[in-house]
Amino acid sequence: MSKALVNVEKDTVITNLSKCVELLGKCTRVEEAKKLMDIGDVAKVWAERQKLGVEAQNSATEFVIRAERHIGELLKETERHQGGRPGKKPVTRRTGF
């Protein structure tokens, strides 16, 4: 592969990840952010296999870390279930249960 083609592909990966960072900022649901995080993981693996260099791989990894942090912020704002066991039902006289 020629150096010019590798540089173009590397720049394309970095540009696309920049667009993903913008989309990540607009995400309001964990599912959306998770999908973007998965795209970052795929971009990292693709950059490794295409031998685009450390810069492209680091950009993808940085995006994945940002996505994880954003998911954490979204989860922090989510209402949690109280948990615990349900209370016992009162025994009725007719059935005995």
MODELLER restraints for C-alpha pairs under 7 A, 6 or more apart:
rsr = mdl.restraints
at = mdl.atoms
rsr.add(forms.Gaussian(group=physical.xy_distance, feature=features.Distance(at['CA:6:A'], at['CA:52:A']), mean=6.03, stdev=0.5))
rsr.add(forms.Gaussian(group=physical.xy_distance, feature=features.Distance(at['CA:10:A'], at['CA:52:A']), mean=5.67, stdev=0.5))
rsr.add(forms.Gaussian(group=physical.xy_distance, feature=features.Distance(at['CA:10:A'], at['CA:56:A']), mean=5.88, stdev=0.5))
rsr.add(forms.Gaussian(group=physical.xy_distance, feature=features.Distance(at['CA:13:A'], at['CA:56:A']), mean=6.65, stdev=0.5))
rsr.add(forms.Gaussian(group=physical.xy_distance, feature=features.Distance(at['CA:14:A'], at['CA:56:A']), mean=6.27, stdev=0.5))
rsr.add(forms.Gaussian(group=physical.xy_distance, feature=features.Distance(at['CA:14:A'], at['CA:59:A']), mean=6.49, stdev=0.5))
rsr.add(forms.Gaussian(group=physical.xy_distance, feature=features.Distance(at['CA:17:A'], at['CA:60:A']), mean=6.84, stdev=0.5))
rsr.add(forms.Gaussian(group=physical.xy_distance, feature=features.Distance(at['CA:20:A'], at['CA:36:A']), mean=6.87, stdev=0.5))
rsr.add(forms.Gaussian(group=physical.xy_distance, feature=features.Distance(at['CA:21:A'], at['CA:63:A']), mean=6.86, stdev=0.5))
rsr.add(forms.Gaussian(group=physical.xy_distance, feature=features.Distance(at['CA:24:A'], at['CA:33:A']), mean=6.17, stdev=0.5))
rsr.add(forms.Gaussian(group=physical.xy_distance, feature=features.Distance(at['CA:24:A'], at['CA:67:A']), mean=6.86, stdev=0.5))
rsr.add(forms.Gaussian(group=physical.xy_distance, feature=features.Distance(at['CA:27:A'], at['CA:33:A']), mean=6.08, stdev=0.5))
rsr.add(forms.Gaussian(group=physical.xy_distance, feature=features.Distance(at['CA:30:A'], at['CA:71:A']), mean=5.71, stdev=0.5))
rsr.add(forms.Gaussian(group=physical.xy_distance, feature=features.Distance(at['CA:30:A'], at['CA:74:A']), mean=6.43, stdev=0.5))
rsr.add(forms.Gaussian(group=physical.xy_distance, feature=features.Distance(at['CA:33:A'], at['CA:67:A']), mean=6.20, stdev=0.5))
rsr.add(forms.Gaussian(group=physical.xy_distance, feature=features.Distance(at['CA:33:A'], at['CA:71:A']), mean=6.27, stdev=0.5))
rsr.add(forms.Gaussian(group=physical.xy_distance, feature=features.Distance(at['CA:37:A'], at['CA:64:A']), mean=5.16, stdev=0.5))
rsr.add(forms.Gaussian(group=physical.xy_distance, feature=features.Distance(at['CA:37:A'], at['CA:67:A']), mean=5.40, stdev=0.5))
rsr.add(forms.Gaussian(group=physical.xy_distance, feature=features.Distance(at['CA:40:A'], at['CA:60:A']), mean=5.26, stdev=0.5))
rsr.add(forms.Gaussian(group=physical.xy_distance, feature=features.Distance(at['CA:40:A'], at['CA:61:A']), mean=6.95, stdev=0.5))
rsr.add(forms.Gaussian(group=physical.xy_distance, feature=features.Distance(at['CA:40:A'], at['CA:63:A']), mean=6.14, stdev=0.5))
rsr.add(forms.Gaussian(group=physical.xy_distance, feature=features.Distance(at['CA:40:A'], at['CA:64:A']), mean=5.40, stdev=0.5))
rsr.add(forms.Gaussian(group=physical.xy_distance, feature=features.Distance(at['CA:41:A'], at['CA:60:A']), mean=6.88, stdev=0.5))
rsr.add(forms.Gaussian(group=physical.xy_distance, feature=features.Distance(at['CA:41:A'], at['CA:64:A']), mean=6.59, stdev=0.5))
rsr.add(forms.Gaussian(group=physical.xy_distance, feature=features.Distance(at['CA:43:A'], at['CA:60:A']), mean=6.01, stdev=0.5))
rsr.add(forms.Gaussian(group=physical.xy_distance, feature=features.Distance(at['CA:44:A'], at['CA:57:A']), mean=5.04, stdev=0.5))
rsr.add(forms.Gaussian(group=physical.xy_distance, feature=features.Distance(at['CA:44:A'], at['CA:60:A']), mean=5.07, stdev=0.5))
rsr.add(forms.Gaussian(group=physical.xy_distance, feature=features.Distance(at['CA:44:A'], at['CA:61:A']), mean=6.52, stdev=0.5))
rsr.add(forms.Gaussian(group=physical.xy_distance, feature=features.Distance(at['CA:47:A'], at['CA:56:A']), mean=6.23, stdev=0.5))
rsr.add(forms.Gaussian(group=physical.xy_distance, feature=features.Distance(at['CA:47:A'], at['CA:57:A']), mean=5.78, stdev=0.5))
rsr.add(forms.Gaussian(group=physical.xy_distance, feature=features.Distance(at['CA:48:A'], at['CA:57:A']), mean=6.61, stdev=0.5))
rsr.add(forms.Gaussian(group=physical.xy_distance, feature=features.Distance(at['CA:91:A'], at['CA:97:A']), mean=5.21, stdev=0.5))
